[in-house]
Every structure is written in structure tokens, then in C-alpha cells.
Amino acid sequence: MKQDLSVVLDACVLVPMPLADTLLRLAAGPRLYLPKWSDQIMVEVTRTLQENFGLSPKKAMYRENEIRRHFPEAWIDGYEDLIPAMTNHPKDRHVLAAAVRAGVKVIVTYNLKDFPSSSLTPYAITAQGPSAFLKSLYDMAPSAVMQTLETQAAAIGQPMSYLLSRLRVNTPAFVAMIE
């Protein structure tokens, strides 16, 4: 594992299944980075899966419980007192506060506008979209990323072309780079 690469994954990148699966596999298998999140982020994931994607509470909780089981070191606690000091978008202040508490340098999110550089710079944190983040992992370890994608495709019983077509929806620049 790249020991110095801890990354907060915002709820929005943990909701789409193909993307979440890829991100978590890259953290679990080749250990290219250490994912981080808070209970508040995970509550948002579970709620979104139920309200926007129609997952039953049982299925949504199963997913959360599996994430907890596989990534017990990923949970960030004790950040709540930092939330009032954050200057980014109010709905995502908890994400930045968790990142600050955990000492991470990267937040992976679709909501880049909610994390202006003026709010991140004091903490030496950057926000990246999921395509940019996956591209950086590929640049760091191309064979590990490709092997992980091949394993993912096999695990879902589909060819690589199918997996890439699903990932293209959420990470078009990354898929374009590796095709």
C-alpha cells in the first residue's frame, strides 16, 4: 500500500456501484491508497441508495456493513468540532472537517465546486473528481489498476468491455485513458 496516500471518499463517489466497487477494490487488493470516510458520509450513502435508487433498507445496510467489515481502519471520528471552522459549502463542511481531522491530502468527489481552493489551501488538501483520482492511481501503478479491473469484471461475470462501459458513465476521462 502507498502508506502516505489516505483519501476521503465523499458519499457521491460511493453510491454508483461500478465506481464504488472499483475504488474499494483498488484500496483493498493492491492497496494503492487508504480510503477514509465518516459515519456522516456513510449515512448519506445509505440514505441515497434507499431514496434515489430504491434499495431496501436491508440491502443498503448490508452494503454499509460489508464496507465496515472490509475497511475497519477507514472510519474518521472526532471531527465534528471542526465543522464550524470550515468555509466550503455548508452541506459538505463535514467532509472537509473529516479530511482535516484524518490528515488526508485528497478528497475524491463530484462536488468540486463545494470545495473551493480558498477552503482547502489552509489545510493543504485538494479535491479531485473520480476520473482524475483513478487516472493518478493508474499513473502510479498501471498494471495493478488493470489487474484490479480484470478481477472486477470476472467477479461480476462480465467482459472487461462491459465493465468499462459502466465505468464510462461515472469516469469518462479515466476510461478514455485506459482504452
N, CA and C atoms as an extended XYZ file, in Angstrom:
537
Properties=species:S:1:pos:R:3:atomname:S:1:resname:S:1:resid:I:1 pbc="F F F"
N         0.843       -1.188        0.000 N   MET     1
C         0.000        0.000        0.000 CA  MET     1
C         0.879        1.237        0.000 C   MET     1
N         0.443        2.242       -0.692 N   LYS     2
C         1.118        3.527       -0.660 CA  LYS     2
C         0.744        4.177        0.670 C   LYS     2
N         1.631        4.071        1.651 N   GLN     3
C         1.322        4.450        3.027 CA  GLN     3
C         0.906        5.900        3.195 C   GLN     3
N         1.418        6.792        2.368 N   ASP     4
C         1.135        8.213        2.579 CA  ASP     4
C        -0.069        8.703        1.775 C   ASP     4
N        -0.817        7.815        1.155 N   LEU     5
C        -1.946        8.238        0.352 CA  LEU     5
C        -3.264        7.821        1.008 C   LEU     5
N        -3.699        8.636        1.975 N   SER     6
C        -5.027        8.474        2.565 CA  SER     6
C        -5.954        9.453        1.861 C   SER     6
N        -7.149        8.996        1.548 N   VAL     7
C        -8.072        9.760        0.721 CA  VAL     7
C        -9.476        9.677        1.309 C   VAL     7
N       -10.133       10.831        1.460 N   VAL     8
C       -11.538       10.814        1.855 CA  VAL     8
C       -12.380       10.621        0.602 C   VAL     8
N       -13.235        9.615        0.633 N   LEU     9
C       -14.185        9.373       -0.445 CA  LEU     9
C       -15.520        9.969       -0.024 C   LEU     9
N       -15.975       10.954       -0.767 N   ASP    10
C       -17.258       11.592       -0.493 CA  ASP    10
C       -18.382       10.614       -0.837 C   ASP    10
N       -19.534       10.822       -0.253 N   ALA    11
C       -20.671        9.923       -0.468 CA  ALA    11
C       -21.011        9.765       -1.945 C   ALA    11
N       -20.907       10.842       -2.701 N   CYS    12
C       -21.313       10.803       -4.112 CA  CYS    12
C       -20.492        9.831       -4.953 C   CYS    12
N       -19.271        9.499       -4.539 N   VAL    13
C       -18.479        8.530       -5.298 CA  VAL    13
C       -18.637        7.114       -4.754 C   VAL    13
N       -19.277        6.988       -3.604 N   LEU    14
C       -19.527        5.667       -3.025 CA  LEU    14
C       -20.916        5.128       -3.364 C   LEU    14
N       -21.723        5.924       -4.059 N   VAL    15
C       -23.077        5.487       -4.408 CA  VAL    15
C       -23.107        4.675       -5.701 C   VAL    15
N       -22.574        5.173       -6.826 N   PRO    16
C       -22.659        4.379       -8.065 CA  PRO    16
C       -21.867        3.071       -7.909 C   PRO    16
N       -22.540        1.953       -8.051 N   MET    17
C       -21.917        0.669       -7.753 CA  MET    17
C       -20.656        0.364       -8.550 C   MET    17
N       -20.635        0.529       -9.869 N   PRO    18
C       -19.395        0.203      -10.581 CA  PRO    18
C       -18.203        1.052      -10.086 C   PRO    18
N       -18.445        2.329       -9.864 N   LEU    19
C       -17.376        3.202       -9.390 CA  LEU    19
C       -16.965        2.850       -7.968 C   LEU    19
N       -17.940        2.689       -7.080 N   ALA    20
C       -17.622        2.340       -5.695 CA  ALA    20
C       -16.856        1.021       -5.640 C   ALA    20
N       -17.290        0.048       -6.423 N   ASP    21
C       -16.619       -1.248       -6.458 CA  ASP    21
C       -15.166       -1.087       -6.901 C   ASP    21
N       -14.943       -0.307       -7.942 N   THR    22
C       -13.575       -0.080       -8.428 CA  THR    22
C       -12.732        0.617       -7.374 C   THR    22
N       -13.254        1.689       -6.804 N   LEU    23
C       -12.499        2.427       -5.787 CA  LEU    23
C       -12.146        1.538       -4.595 C   LEU    23
N       -13.103        0.759       -4.140 N   LEU    24
C       -12.856       -0.084       -2.972 CA  LEU    24
C       -11.919       -1.242       -3.297 C   LEU    24
N       -12.034       -1.804       -4.486 N   ARG    25
C       -11.113       -2.877       -4.877 CA  ARG    25
C        -9.671       -2.368       -4.967 C   ARG    25
N        -9.491       -1.146       -5.475 N   LEU    26
C        -8.136       -0.587       -5.574 CA  LEU    26
C        -7.546       -0.297       -4.198 C   LEU    26
N        -8.410       -0.067       -3.229 N   ALA    27
C        -7.946        0.147       -1.857 CA  ALA    27
C        -7.691       -1.181       -1.144 C   ALA    27
N        -8.478       -2.205       -1.475 N   ALA    28
C        -8.381       -3.483       -0.771 CA  ALA    28
C        -7.327       -4.407       -1.366 C   ALA    28
N        -7.377       -4.569       -2.685 N   GLY    29
C        -6.498       -5.541       -3.335 CA  GLY    29
C        -5.057       -5.090       -3.417 C   GLY    29
N        -4.747       -4.217       -4.351 N   PRO    30
C        -3.360       -3.766       -4.455 CA  PRO    30
C        -2.977       -2.735       -3.387 C   PRO    30
N        -3.972       -2.284       -2.607 N   ARG    31
C        -3.734       -1.304       -1.531 CA  ARG    31
C        -3.019       -0.067       -2.050 C   ARG    31
N        -3.580        0.509       -3.115 N   LEU    32
C        -2.966        1.691       -3.715 CA  LEU    32
C        -3.188        2.954       -2.898 C   LEU    32
N        -4.155        2.907       -2.013 N   TYR    33
C        -4.420        4.051       -1.136 CA  TYR    33
C        -5.254        3.554        0.043 C   TYR    33
N        -5.378        4.393        1.056 N   LEU    34
C        -6.200        4.076        2.213 CA  LEU    34
C        -7.446        4.943        2.169 C   LEU    34
N        -8.615        4.329        1.962 N   PRO    35
C        -9.843        5.125        1.916 CA  PRO    35
C       -10.240        5.576        3.316 C   PRO    35
N       -10.860        6.733        3.361 N   LYS    36
C       -11.348        7.292        4.619 CA  LYS    36
C       -12.741        7.851        4.408 C   LYS    36
N       -13.571        7.770        5.442 N   TRP    37
C       -14.903        8.360        5.448 CA  TRP    37
C       -15.378        8.420        6.880 C   TRP    37
N       -16.502        9.068        7.068 N   SER    38
C       -17.080        9.219        8.404 CA  SER    38
C       -18.438        8.532        8.447 C   SER    38
N       -18.964        8.402        9.649 N   ASP    39
C       -20.329        7.885        9.775 CA  ASP    39
C       -21.300        8.771        9.011 C   ASP    39
N       -21.077       10.087        9.054 N   GLN    40
C       -21.980       11.018        8.371 CA  GLN    40
C       -21.956       10.791        6.853 C   GLN    40
N       -20.785       10.540        6.298 N   ILE    41
C       -20.677       10.236        4.871 CA  ILE    41
C       -21.414        8.929        4.567 C   ILE    41
N       -21.214        7.921        5.407 N   MET    42
C       -21.847        6.625        5.148 CA  MET    42
C       -23.361        6.690        5.316 C   MET    42
N       -23.857        7.499        6.248 N   VAL    43
C       -25.303        7.687        6.390 CA  VAL    43
C       -25.863        8.279        5.104 C   VAL    43
N       -25.130        9.222        4.521 N   GLU    44
C       -25.561        9.835        3.263 CA  GLU    44
C       -25.596        8.804        2.135 C   GLU    44
N       -24.591        7.934        2.083 N   VAL    45
C       -24.560        6.872        1.067 CA  VAL    45
C       -25.782        5.972        1.224 C   VAL    45
N       -26.017        5.496        2.417 N   THR    46
C       -27.113        4.569        2.669 CA  THR    46
C       -28.466        5.217        2.369 C   THR    46
N       -28.637        6.455        2.787 N   ARG    47
C       -29.892        7.176        2.524 CA  ARG    47
C       -30.102        7.363        1.016 C   ARG    47
N       -29.065        7.747        0.291 N   THR    48
C       -29.174        7.955       -1.150 CA  THR    48
C       -29.511        6.654       -1.872 C   THR    48
N       -28.889        5.559       -1.460 N   LEU    49
C       -29.193        4.265       -2.081 CA  LEU    49
C       -30.659        3.898       -1.903 C   LEU    49
N       -31.219        4.234       -0.759 N   GLN    50
C       -32.622        3.920       -0.496 CA  GLN    50
C       -33.555        4.893       -1.217 C   GLN    50
N       -33.294        6.191       -1.048 N   GLU    51
C       -34.219        7.197       -1.570 CA  GLU    51
C       -34.124        7.391       -3.081 C   GLU    51
N       -32.936        7.339       -3.635 N   ASN    52
C       -32.754        7.638       -5.058 CA  ASN    52
C       -32.632        6.400       -5.932 C   ASN    52
N       -32.247        5.273       -5.353 N   PHE    53
C       -32.023        4.079       -6.150 CA  PHE    53
C       -32.916        2.909       -5.753 C   PHE    53
N       -33.795        3.140       -4.782 N   GLY    54
C       -34.792        2.144       -4.428 CA  GLY    54
C       -34.285        0.910       -3.718 C   GLY    54
N       -33.073        0.946       -3.179 N   LEU    55
C       -32.602       -0.206       -2.419 CA  LEU    55
C       -33.416       -0.314       -1.137 C   LEU    55
N       -33.709       -1.517       -0.755 N   SER    56
C       -34.409       -1.721        0.512 CA  SER    56
C       -33.458       -1.337        1.645 C   SER    56
N       -34.000       -0.970        2.787 N   PRO    57
C       -33.122       -0.670        3.925 CA  PRO    57
C       -32.181       -1.833        4.244 C   PRO    57
N       -32.669       -3.058        4.094 N   LYS    58
C       -31.841       -4.237        4.378 CA  LYS    58
C       -30.649       -4.321        3.421 C   LYS    58
N       -30.890       -4.104        2.124 N   LYS    59
C       -29.796       -4.160        1.145 CA  LYS    59
C       -28.816       -3.006        1.327 C   LYS    59
N       -29.337       -1.822        1.607 N   ALA    60
C       -28.457       -0.667        1.818 CA  ALA    60
C       -27.590       -0.876        3.057 C   ALA    60
N       -28.168       -1.405        4.118 N   MET    61
C       -27.391       -1.660        5.334 CA  MET    61
C       -26.394       -2.798        5.132 C   MET    61
N       -26.761       -3.780        4.324 N   TYR    62
C       -25.826       -4.856        4.019 CA  TYR    62
C       -24.565       -4.282        3.369 C   TYR    62
N       -24.768       -3.393        2.406 N   ARG    63
C       -23.620       -2.768        1.735 CA  ARG    63
C       -22.759       -2.003        2.734 C   ARG    63
N       -23.405       -1.202        3.578 N   GLU    64
C       -22.655       -0.454        4.590 CA  GLU    64
C       -21.912       -1.397        5.542 C   GLU    64
N       -22.561       -2.451        5.971 N   ASN    65
C       -21.916       -3.395        6.889 CA  ASN    65
C       -20.721       -4.094        6.249 C   ASN    65
N       -20.828       -4.410        4.962 N   GLU    66
C       -19.697       -5.018        4.258 CA  GLU    66
C       -18.524       -4.028        4.165 C   GLU    66
N       -18.831       -2.768        3.907 N   ILE    67
C       -17.773       -1.751        3.866 CA  ILE    67
C       -17.118       -1.641        5.236 C   ILE    67
N       -17.916       -1.639        6.279 N   ARG    68
C       -17.365       -1.588        7.641 CA  ARG    68
C       -16.471       -2.800        7.917 C   ARG    68
N       -16.919       -3.959        7.482 N   ARG    69
C       -16.156       -5.194        7.729 CA  ARG    69
C       -14.818       -5.194        7.000 C   ARG    69
N       -14.821       -4.728        5.758 N   HIS    70
C       -13.601       -4.777        4.949 CA  HIS    70
C       -12.650       -3.606        5.185 C   HIS    70
N       -13.171       -2.506        5.702 N   PHE    71
C       -12.340       -1.315        5.899 CA  PHE    71
C       -12.506       -0.740        7.302 C   PHE    71
N       -12.193       -1.508        8.321 N   PRO    72
C       -12.386       -1.001        9.687 CA  PRO    72
C       -11.488        0.200       10.017 C   PRO    72
N       -10.382        0.336        9.316 N   GLU    73
C        -9.439        1.436        9.564 CA  GLU    73
C        -9.826        2.725        8.842 C   GLU    73
N       -10.901        2.693        8.080 N   ALA    74
C       -11.262        3.840        7.241 CA  ALA    74
C       -12.092        4.898        7.959 C   ALA    74
N       -12.611        4.585        9.109 N   TRP    75
C       -13.571        5.476        9.772 CA  TRP    75
C       -12.871        6.622       10.487 C   TRP    75
N       -13.392        7.812       10.281 N   ILE    76
C       -12.862        9.032       10.903 CA  ILE    76
C       -13.846        9.458       11.992 C   ILE    76
N       -13.321        9.664       13.177 N   ASP    77
C       -14.127       10.122       14.311 CA  ASP    77
C       -13.548       11.435       14.828 C   ASP    77
N       -14.329       12.124       15.624 N   GLY    78
C       -13.837       13.291       16.335 CA  GLY    78
C       -13.579       14.520       15.489 C   GLY    78
N       -14.294       14.668       14.404 N   TYR    79
C       -14.114       15.812       13.506 CA  TYR    79
C       -15.200       16.876       13.684 C   TYR    79
N       -16.249       16.523       14.395 N   GLU    80
C       -17.425       17.389       14.474 CA  GLU    80
C       -17.103       18.794       14.991 C   GLU    80
N       -16.162       18.900       15.915 N   ASP    81
C       -15.819       20.215       16.457 CA  ASP    81
C       -15.153       21.122       15.430 C   ASP    81
N       -14.678       20.544       14.327 N   LEU    82
C       -14.024       21.334       13.271 CA  LEU    82
C       -15.024       21.889       12.251 C   LEU    82
N       -16.203       21.332       12.185 N   ILE    83
C       -17.175       21.714       11.153 CA  ILE    83
C       -17.434       23.226       11.131 C   ILE    83
N       -17.659       23.883       12.262 N   PRO    84
C       -17.948       25.321       12.209 CA  PRO    84
C       -16.819       26.173       11.606 C   PRO    84
N       -15.593       25.686       11.653 N   ALA    85
C       -14.461       26.450       11.121 CA  ALA    85
C       -14.283       26.277        9.612 C   ALA    85
N       -14.975       25.321        9.010 N   MET    86
C       -14.811       25.066        7.587 CA  MET    86
C       -15.556       26.140        6.790 C   MET    86
N       -14.964       26.549        5.673 N   THR    87
C       -15.530       27.641        4.871 CA  THR    87
C       -16.048       27.193        3.513 C   THR    87
N       -16.023       25.890        3.253 N   ASN    88
C       -16.567       25.393        1.985 CA  ASN    88
C       -18.085       25.350        2.062 C   ASN    88
N       -18.721       24.802        1.050 N   HIS    89
C       -20.189       24.744        1.003 CA  HIS    89
C       -20.716       24.087        2.285 C   HIS    89
N       -21.722       24.695        2.898 N   PRO    90
C       -22.225       24.178        4.176 CA  PRO    90
C       -22.596       22.689        4.175 C   PRO    90
N       -23.177       22.185        3.076 N   LYS    91
C       -23.593       20.776        3.071 CA  LYS    91
C       -22.405       19.810        3.045 C   LYS    91
N       -21.227       20.312        2.686 N   ASP    92
C       -20.045       19.449        2.631 CA  ASP    92
C       -18.967       19.835        3.643 C   ASP    92
N       -19.316       20.663        4.594 N   ARG    93
C       -18.328       21.029        5.618 CA  ARG    93
C       -17.912       19.832        6.459 C   ARG    93
N       -18.836       18.913        6.686 N   HIS    94
C       -18.482       17.714        7.459 CA  HIS    94
C       -17.421       16.891        6.734 C   HIS    94
N       -17.444       16.881        5.398 N   VAL    95
C       -16.463       16.116        4.616 CA  VAL    95
C       -15.079       16.736        4.786 C   VAL    95
N       -14.990       18.053        4.644 N   LEU    96
C       -13.705       18.726        4.811 CA  LEU    96
C       -13.213       18.594        6.249 C   LEU    96
N       -14.090       18.730        7.214 N   ALA    97
C       -13.682       18.587        8.618 CA  ALA    97
C       -13.124       17.191        8.880 C   ALA    97
N       -13.761       16.172        8.316 N   ALA    98
C       -13.268       14.801        8.476 CA  ALA    98
C       -11.893       14.652        7.824 C   ALA    98
N       -11.729       15.256        6.649 N   ALA    99
C       -10.436       15.188        5.959 CA  ALA    99
C        -9.344       15.868        6.782 C   ALA    99
N        -9.658       17.017        7.343 N   VAL   100
C        -8.685       17.736        8.181 CA  VAL   100
C        -8.318       16.881        9.389 C   VAL   100
N        -9.324       16.337       10.074 N   ARG   101
C        -9.066       15.518       11.271 CA  ARG   101
C        -8.197       14.315       10.933 C   ARG   101
N        -8.453       13.696        9.788 N   ALA   102
C        -7.702       12.493        9.393 CA  ALA   102
C        -6.335       12.819        8.806 C   ALA   102
N        -6.087       14.088        8.499 N   GLY   103
C        -4.797       14.466        7.922 CA  GLY   103
C        -4.616       14.019        6.492 C   GLY   103
N        -5.710       13.849        5.762 N   VAL   104
C        -5.584       13.433        4.367 CA  VAL   104
C        -5.281       14.635        3.484 C   VAL   104
N        -4.802       14.368        2.299 N   LYS   105
C        -4.446       15.434        1.356 CA  LYS   105
C        -5.373       15.484        0.147 C   LYS   105
N        -6.264       14.484        0.000 N   VAL   106
C        -7.138       14.420       -1.170 CA  VAL   106
C        -8.558       14.049       -0.734 C   VAL   106
N        -9.523       14.756       -1.301 N   ILE   107
C       -10.941       14.398       -1.192 CA  ILE   107
C       -11.393       14.048       -2.601 C   ILE   107
N       -11.966       12.866       -2.775 N   VAL   108
C       -12.485       12.461       -4.076 CA  VAL   108
C       -13.990       12.705       -4.056 C   VAL   108
N       -14.455       13.548       -4.990 N   THR   109
C       -15.847       13.967       -5.011 CA  THR   109
C       -16.241       14.439       -6.400 C   THR   109
N       -17.524       14.360       -6.692 N   TYR   110
C       -18.047       15.012       -7.892 CA  TYR   110
C       -18.322       16.488       -7.620 C   TYR   110
N       -18.455       16.844       -6.365 N   ASN   111
C       -18.871       18.190       -5.973 CA  ASN   111
C       -17.678       19.137       -5.829 C   ASN   111
N       -16.892       19.250       -6.869 N   LEU   112
C       -15.678       20.072       -6.788 CA  LEU   112
C       -15.993       21.527       -6.459 C   LEU   112
N       -17.120       22.013       -6.922 N   LYS   113
C       -17.479       23.415       -6.655 CA  LYS   113
C       -17.740       23.656       -5.170 C   LYS   113
N       -18.055       22.602       -4.435 N   ASP   114
C       -18.307       22.731       -2.999 CA  ASP   114
C       -17.025       22.782       -2.172 C   ASP   114
N       -15.894       22.597       -2.844 N   PHE   115
C       -14.601       22.585       -2.170 CA  PHE   115
C       -13.644       23.565       -2.857 C   PHE   115
N       -13.916       24.873       -2.761 N   PRO   116
C       -13.040       25.842       -3.430 CA  PRO   116
C       -11.634       25.819       -2.825 C   PRO   116
N       -10.667       26.175       -3.645 N   SER   117
C        -9.278       26.143       -3.174 CA  SER   117
C        -9.072       27.036       -1.958 C   SER   117
N        -9.829       28.125       -1.859 N   SER   118
C        -9.687       29.010       -0.696 CA  SER   118
C       -10.032       28.289        0.605 C   SER   118
N       -10.897       27.277        0.530 N   SER   119
C       -11.264       26.496        1.716 CA  SER   119
C       -10.297       25.345        1.969 C   SER   119
N        -9.652       24.857        0.909 N   LEU   120
C        -8.769       23.695        1.021 CA  LEU   120
C        -7.316       24.059        1.301 C   LEU   120
N        -6.856       25.155        0.715 N   THR   121
C        -5.444       25.539        0.796 CA  THR   121
C        -4.910       25.625        2.224 C   THR   121
N        -5.651       26.197        3.174 N   PRO   122
C        -5.106       26.271        4.536 CA  PRO   122
C        -4.754       24.902        5.134 C   PRO   122
N        -5.336       23.861        4.599 N   TYR   123
C        -5.106       22.513        5.125 CA  TYR   123
C        -4.272       21.647        4.174 C   TYR   123
N        -3.803       22.244        3.091 N   ALA   124
C        -3.014       21.524        2.079 CA  ALA   124
C        -3.771       20.311        1.539 C   ALA   124
N        -5.066       20.494        1.306 N   ILE   125
C        -5.929       19.438        0.771 CA  ILE   125
C        -6.356       19.844       -0.635 C   ILE   125
N        -6.481       18.859       -1.503 N   THR   126
C        -7.029       19.106       -2.832 CA  THR   126
C        -8.279       18.249       -3.005 C   THR   126
N        -9.157       18.699       -3.867 N   ALA   127
C       -10.336       17.916       -4.230 CA  ALA   127
C       -10.149       17.463       -5.673 C   ALA   127
N       -10.440       16.192       -5.912 N   GLN   128
C       -10.318       15.622       -7.250 CA  GLN   128
C       -11.617       14.909       -7.611 C   GLN   128
N       -11.957       14.976       -8.877 N   GLY   129
C       -13.054       14.167       -9.366 CA  GLY   129
C       -12.596       12.719       -9.441 C   GLY   129
N       -13.527       11.780       -9.535 N   PRO   130
C       -13.135       10.375       -9.567 CA  PRO   130
C       -12.304        9.987      -10.786 C   PRO   130
N       -12.547       10.601      -11.943 N   SER   131
C       -11.708       10.299      -13.118 CA  SER   131
C       -10.267       10.706      -12.863 C   SER   131
N       -10.078       11.908      -12.351 N   ALA   132
C        -8.711       12.393      -12.073 CA  ALA   132
C        -8.023       11.504      -11.043 C   ALA   132
N        -8.761       11.096      -10.023 N   PHE   133
C        -8.171       10.240       -8.996 CA  PHE   133
C        -7.780        8.883       -9.576 C   PHE   133
N        -8.670        8.263      -10.340 N   LEU   134
C        -8.343        6.969      -10.937 CA  LEU   134
C        -7.185        7.084      -11.920 C   LEU   134
N        -7.135        8.180      -12.654 N   LYS   135
C        -6.004        8.391      -13.563 CA  LYS   135
C        -4.697        8.491      -12.779 C   LYS   135
N        -4.719        9.144      -11.633 N   SER   136
C        -3.497        9.254      -10.829 CA  SER   136
C        -3.078        7.893      -10.277 C   SER   136
N        -4.048        7.060       -9.896 N   LEU   137
C        -3.705        5.705       -9.449 CA  LEU   137
C        -3.122        4.895      -10.597 C   LEU   137
N        -3.693        5.062      -11.784 N   TYR   138
C        -3.170        4.362      -12.955 CA  TYR   138
C        -1.743        4.805      -13.258 C   TYR   138
N        -1.486        6.101      -13.185 N   ASP   139
C        -0.134        6.608      -13.425 CA  ASP   139
C         0.857        6.023      -12.421 C   ASP   139
N         0.392        5.812      -11.191 N   MET   140
C         1.243        5.289      -10.129 CA  MET   140
C         1.497        3.785      -10.293 C   MET   140
N         0.462        3.041      -10.715 N   ALA   141
C         0.572        1.576      -10.779 CA  ALA   141
C        -0.344        1.028      -11.874 C   ALA   141
N         0.026        1.226      -13.145 N   PRO   142
C        -0.873        0.817      -14.231 CA  PRO   142
C        -1.226       -0.667      -14.230 C   PRO   142
N        -0.267       -1.530      -13.981 N   SER   143
C        -0.576       -2.964      -14.028 CA  SER   143
C        -1.499       -3.362      -12.880 C   SER   143
N        -1.328       -2.779      -11.718 N   ALA   144
C        -2.203       -3.094      -10.581 CA  ALA   144
C        -3.633       -2.631      -10.850 C   ALA   144
N        -3.782       -1.455      -11.448 N   VAL   145
C        -5.118       -0.952      -11.772 CA  VAL   145
C        -5.776       -1.858      -12.804 C   VAL   145
N        -5.053       -2.210      -13.858 N   MET   146
C        -5.642       -3.055      -14.900 CA  MET   146
C        -5.982       -4.448      -14.367 C   MET   146
N        -5.116       -5.015      -13.532 N   GLN   147
C        -5.399       -6.325      -12.941 CA  GLN   147
C        -6.639       -6.259      -12.056 C   GLN   147
N        -6.786       -5.173      -11.313 N   THR   148
C        -7.957       -4.996      -10.455 CA  THR   148
C        -9.225       -4.908      -11.294 C   THR   148
N        -9.177       -4.180      -12.394 N   LEU   149
C       -10.341       -4.084      -13.279 CA  LEU   149
C       -10.687       -5.442      -13.892 C   LEU   149
N        -9.679       -6.206      -14.274 N   GLU   150
C        -9.924       -7.539      -14.822 CA  GLU   150
C       -10.563       -8.445      -13.776 C   GLU   150
N       -10.074       -8.360      -12.544 N   THR   151
C       -10.647       -9.147      -11.448 CA  THR   151
C       -12.085       -8.730      -11.177 C   THR   151
N       -12.338       -7.432      -11.224 N   GLN   152
C       -13.696       -6.908      -11.009 CA  GLN   152
C       -14.644       -7.417      -12.089 C   GLN   152
N       -14.212       -7.341      -13.336 N   ALA   153
C       -15.058       -7.824      -14.434 CA  ALA   153
C       -15.367       -9.309      -14.258 C   ALA   153
N       -14.367      -10.087      -13.913 N   ALA   154
C       -14.578      -11.526      -13.705 CA  ALA   154
C       -15.523      -11.770      -12.528 C   ALA   154
N       -15.405      -10.974      -11.486 N   ALA   155
C       -16.243      -11.160      -10.294 CA  ALA   155
C       -17.719      -10.899      -10.582 C   ALA   155
N       -17.988      -10.007      -11.518 N   ILE   156
C       -19.391       -9.735      -11.868 CA  ILE   156
C       -19.843      -10.557      -13.076 C   ILE   156
N       -18.943      -11.413      -13.561 N   GLY   157
C       -19.301      -12.315      -14.655 CA  GLY   157
C       -19.497      -11.618      -15.985 C   GLY   157
N       -18.751      -10.561      -16.209 N   GLN   158
C       -18.893       -9.775      -17.433 CA  GLN   158
C       -17.519       -9.541      -18.064 C   GLN   158
N       -17.486       -9.293      -19.371 N   PRO   159
C       -16.209       -8.972      -20.007 CA  PRO   159
C       -15.745       -7.563      -19.601 C   PRO   159
N       -14.481       -7.309      -19.791 N   MET   160
C       -13.906       -6.002      -19.464 CA  MET   160
C       -14.635       -4.892      -20.211 C   MET   160
N       -15.045       -5.132      -21.443 N   SER   161
C       -15.737       -4.091      -22.213 CA  SER   161
C       -17.022       -3.653      -21.522 C   SER   161
N       -17.728       -4.586      -20.897 N   TYR   162
C       -18.951       -4.249      -20.164 CA  TYR   162
C       -18.619       -3.376      -18.952 C   TYR   162
N       -17.620       -3.792      -18.183 N   LEU   163
C       -17.226       -3.013      -17.005 CA  LEU   163
C       -16.827       -1.601      -17.410 C   LEU   163
N       -16.036       -1.475      -18.453 N   LEU   164
C       -15.603       -0.146      -18.890 CA  LEU   164
C       -16.782        0.697      -19.368 C   LEU   164
N       -17.763        0.060      -19.999 N   SER   165
C       -18.938        0.832      -20.427 CA  SER   165
C       -19.702        1.364      -19.218 C   SER   165
N       -19.745        0.601      -18.150 N   ARG   166
C       -20.408        1.055      -16.916 CA  ARG   166
C       -19.587        2.147      -16.231 C   ARG   166
N       -18.271        1.981      -16.199 N   LEU   167
C       -17.409        2.995      -15.577 CA  LEU   167
C       -17.381        4.293      -16.386 C   LEU   167
N       -17.570        4.176      -17.700 N   ARG   168
C       -17.556        5.362      -18.560 CA  ARG   168
C       -18.630        6.369      -18.137 C   ARG   168
N       -19.724        5.902      -17.599 N   VAL   169
C       -20.808        6.772      -17.146 CA  VAL   169
C       -20.310        7.720      -16.053 C   VAL   169
N       -19.503        7.212      -15.133 N   ASN   170
C       -19.055        7.987      -13.985 CA  ASN   170
C       -17.638        8.537      -14.112 C   ASN   170
N       -16.823        7.906      -14.936 N   THR   171
C       -15.417        8.325      -15.052 CA  THR   171
C       -14.970        8.289      -16.509 C   THR   171
N       -15.570        9.109      -17.353 N   PRO   172
C       -15.272        9.022      -18.790 CA  PRO   172
C       -13.806        9.308      -19.137 C   PRO   172
N       -13.183       10.252      -18.491 N   ALA   173
C       -11.789       10.581      -18.807 CA  ALA   173
C       -10.856        9.434      -18.427 C   ALA   173
N       -11.136        8.773      -17.310 N   PHE   174
C       -10.322        7.631      -16.909 CA  PHE   174
C       -10.460        6.504      -17.920 C   PHE   174
N       -11.686        6.172      -18.294 N   VAL   175
C       -11.908        5.069      -19.243 CA  VAL   175
C       -11.267        5.399      -20.585 C   VAL   175
N       -11.400        6.634      -21.043 N   ALA   176
C       -10.769        7.038      -22.306 CA  ALA   176
C        -9.267        6.857      -22.247 C   ALA   176
N        -8.681        7.106      -21.097 N   MET   177
C        -7.224        6.997      -20.956 CA  MET   177
C        -6.751        5.541      -21.034 C   MET   177
N        -7.533        4.610      -20.487 N   ILE   178
C        -7.052        3.216      -20.434 CA  ILE   178
C        -7.509        2.372      -21.610 C   ILE   178
N        -8.464        2.862      -22.417 N   GLU   179
C        -8.932        2.062      -23.557 CA  GLU   179
C        -7.933        2.090      -24.686 C   GLU   179
